[in-house]
Amino acid sequence: MPTAVQIERRGSTAHLILDRPSVHNAFDAALIAELTEALDQVDADRSVRAVVVTGNGSTFSAGADLNWMRGMAAASETDNREDSLRLARLMRTLNFLSKPTIARVNGSAYGGGVGLVACCDVAVGIDSAKFSLSEAKLGLVPAVISPYVCAAIGVRQARRYFVGAEVFDAAEARRIGLLHDCVTADALDEAVERLLHMFGKCGPVAQDEAKRLALRAAGITCEGAEALDRENAALIARLRVSAEGQEGLTAFLDKRAPAWAGRE
């Protein structure tokens, strides 16, 4: 049976590979569930010292799957909230994983794909990758991923890219803090291996505590994130069933420009 996520063990490193290349590794319910389960699995495995998240093919992740978006447009507010909570749990699990995590950004990342990059401890991407928090173009907001993206790039940059939904390149992603480094495609694996070698020299308990220390110093806790996730899931669910959200999603699916009406 096809799976949306592959787990490859290479020594003490678990590589979690988004494996839907025909749709640019877009998110759907299956990918979200499988990636969450894979993260839980490697987190519980004491033989895993580090985790690499990447995509199969030329794209890291294009964000929401087209058919999944059709489901969003037709679903009730309650169903949309539950759907968003599942995505929120995925992001929260990755962000607070006890092992060092690396985003191996093998190509462009949009929407939730940017969220995955932001949730990893270190992110290295190829210099041809493009990024966008494109939700506002659909009459929506990047609600669930917002805490992690804001932590990565800061509120000032988040306000620009949340509101404008513009596409930016890898150099800009590095400048604003989404990527720690950008390299040529043929140098990506070497860059990841250098990081893994560095991680391997450190104590695993200390690494877990160091990560929690950094998050705690920034006021970020798993309990606080869970409470915020409930608020953000309610927000995105409300927007998805709103007139503007429905128009944005329908226009996107119909491949036409949306007719925005503004606030009534």
N, C-alpha and C positions, 0 to 999 in steps of 0.2 A: 504494500500500500504506500503511495507517495506520502512523503512527509514534508512539512514546510520548513523544518529546521534540522540540520545535520549536526551531530556531535562527533568531533574528531579528537582523539587523544594523541598528543605528541609529547611523550615523556610526561612531565608533571603539569603540562598545560592543556586545558580543554578549549578547543576552538569551536565556537557556536556559529554555524554558518546559515544565514537566511537563504533558503533554497527554493525560491520561486522566480528564477531568472526570466521566465517568459513574461512575467508581469512586473519586472524590475524590483522583485523582492518586496512587493507591496503588502501591507498589513491586511489580514482578515482574521476572523475569529479563530481559525485553526492555527495560524502563525502565532498569534498572541498567546493562545493556550500552550502551544508546544514550547515556545521560547521561555515562558514563565516556568513550565515544568522542568525544562533543561537547566535553567538557572538554579532552581531549588535542588535539583539533583547534584550539580557540581558543587554547590555550596555545602552540601552535606558530606561530600566525598573528601576525606582528609588527605587523600593522595593528590588532589588537585591543588596546585600552588598558585596558578594564575589562569585567567579566562580571557580569551580573545573573541570579540564579536565582529563578524564581517559578513559580507554578502557574496553570493555566487554570481558570477557574470560581471557585467560592466557597471552595475549600479549597486550602491550600498542598500538604499531603500527609498522607494518613491512615495512612501507614506501610505495613505489609505487606498485599498483596493477598490476598483470601480464597482464591482458587484456588492462589496461591503457598503459602499456609499449609497447604492440603490436601497439597500436594506435600512440604512440610517434614515433616508428620506421617507420611507414608508412606516417606520416603527413609531410606537407611542413614546411619550416622554419617559415613562417608567422604563421601558425596554432600552431606550437610549442611555438612560442613567446607568443601568446595570452593565450595558456594553462598555461605557466609559470607565466604570469602576474596574472592569477586567483589564483594560489598558493601563489604568492607573496602578494596579497591582504589579503589572509587568515592569513599569518604569521604577516603581519603588523598590522592587526586588533587586533590580540591577543596581540601582543607586546605592543601596545599603548592603550589597553582597560582601561577605567577609573576606573574599579573596581580591587581590589586585586585578583590575579589569582594564583592558585595552580595546578601544574602538579602532579596528583596522579598516579605515574608510577607503574602500577600493573603488569608489565612484560617487556619484551624486547622492545627496540625502535631502529629502523634503519632508515637511510635517513631522510625523512621528519618528521618521528616520533621524531627524535632527535631535529628537528627544533621546534616542538610544545613544547617540554620540555624546550628548551632554551628561548622561548618567554614568559614563565610564570614567575611571580615574585618569586615564591618559588617552588622548585621541591623536592618531597620526593618519593623515589622508594624502591622497595623490593630488598633485598640483592642478590637475584638470577637473577636479570635482566641483560641482555647483551645489549651493544650499539655498533653501527657502523655507520660511515659516509662512506658508501660503494660505492659511485658513481664512483670513479676512476676505480673500477673493471669492470665497464661497459663502460669505455672510456668517462665518463662524470665527472662533478664536482658538489658539493653541492652549486650551485650558489645562488639560491633564499634564502636559509636558512643561508648562510654564515655570514651576518652581526650579526645575533642574536646568532649564535653559537660562533663566535669570541668574542662577548660581554660577553658570559657566561664563556668560558674557556680560553680566551686570545689567542693572535696570535701565540705564541710559541707552545701551545698544538694543536691549529687548524692546523698548518703546518704539524705536525706529523700525525694527524688523517685524514686530508683531503688527504694527499699524499699517506699514507700507507693503508688507508681503512681497518685498522685492527679492530677486535672485542675487546672491553674492558668490564670489569665487573663493577658492581655497586660501589665497593670500589674505583676503579680508577675514575669512574664518579664523585664520591664525592670528591676525592682528587683534581681533575682538575677544579671543580666548576660547572659541569653540574647538579649534584644533591647537594642539601643542606644537605640531610641526607639520609641514607639507613637503612632500618629496616627489620625485618622479616615480612613475608606476613601477619601473624596474628596480627601484630602491626601497619599495614599501616593505617587503618581507625582511630585508636586512635591518630596517629601522625598528620593526616590531621585535626581531630577535635580540637586538641590543637592549631594548627595554626588558624583555623577559630575562636576559642574562643579569641585568641589574637587580630585578626583583628577586631572582634566585639567591642572591647573596644576603638577603635580609630574613629576619625571623618572622615566621608566619603569624604568630600571636601579636608581635609588635606591629606588623603591617595592618592587621585588623584594627588594633587599638589606635594606630596612627590615623587611619582613615576616619574612624569615629571621632577622634580628637579634632581633626580639621573640620568635620561637619558640625560638631558640637560648638566649636569656636565661632562658627558662622551662624549659630542658632538653628541648625537643621537637625532634627531628630526624626526617627522613624514614626514615633507616635504623632508628632506634629504634622508630618507629611501625610499620614493617613487621614487626619482630620481635614487637612486642606484638600486632599483628594476628593473627599465627599462633597465639599463645597464646589470644587471645580467640575466634578462629574454632573452635579445638578445644574451648573451654569451651562455647560455644553449641551446637555439634554434639552434645556429650555430653548437655547438658540437653534438647535437642529429642527425643532417643531415650530419655531416662530415663522412668521410670514417671510422675513428676510432670509432666514436659513433655508427655508423651503425653496425660495426663488433662487438662491445661490446654488444649492445642490442640483435643482432641476435644470438650471441654465448650464451648469457644467456638464451634466449628463447628456443634455441636448446639444452640446457644443455650440452655444450661442452666448452673447453678452447678457449678463443679468440686467434686469430693469429694477434698479434700487428705488425704493420709495422713501426711505428715511424714517425717522421716528414719527409716530402719529401723535 
